[in-house]
Amino acid sequence: MKRSEVNAALKEMEKMINDYRFSLPPFCHFTPEEWQEKGHDYDEIRDNMLGWDITDYGMGNFEKMGFSLITIRNGNQQMKDKYKKTYAEKLLYIKEGQYAPMHFHWSKMEDIINRGGGNLLITVYNSTKDEDLDKEGEVHIHKDGREMVVPAGTPVKLMPGESISIQPYLYHDFNVEKGTGAVLIGEVSQCNDDNTDNRFYEKMGRFPKIEEDEKPYRLLCNEYPPAK
């Protein structure tokens, strides 16, 4: 991705967050220049990859495959003695026409919440023992406290305010119901580790390679400079 694309995506997500009157923590507003002056008192943000994030899954076509997100809080499975949180929270932003591909998490359980905008579609499959898609088995889901059984490959619709619980080893993807518009998504989960706990059905990356065609608007969560 070009840095100009990253900057535009962050500003677009920021606008929707403001439209829905969701207030972000102060570190989400730090400029790249301000980050250069931050000391070890901000190590929790660096170590736990809090803040802005963009993914195009290494495919180079963000408008078709990818989305924007912010990790607001997170623990750290690799540094449990230092960081005690067992939970995480994210905001995600996905536009109509974008797609987040099929994947599961080995460890993380999460709730995905439609915080506002259009209708979110999450297609679900069980995993087989060899981590393939189970295209036959019925899928047990929990949607806002209601237990349901749906056929494999069902796109579960989440309208604004609705949520679904995603168990480990449950394959799922994300897209937006056509004609309903962009969605602001909440995620509440166990500790998140995007470096080790994503099992994509098709092999792909997680973080984009960035071509620097303009100055960054905000640093991404994997771009922070060392503590001063």
Buried (B, 14 or more C-beta within 10 A) or exposed (E): BBBBBBBBBBEBBBEBBEEEEBEBEEBBEBEBEEBEEBEEEBBBBBBBBBBBBBBBBBBEEBEEBBBBBBBBBBBBBEEEEEBEBEEBBBBBBBBBEBBBBBBBBEBBEBBBBBBBBBBBBBBBBBBBEEEEBBEEEEBEBBBEEEEEEBEBBBEBBBEBEBBBBBBBBBBBBBBBBEEBEBBBBBBBBBBBBBEEBBBBBEEBEBBBEBEEEEEBBBBBBBBBEEEE
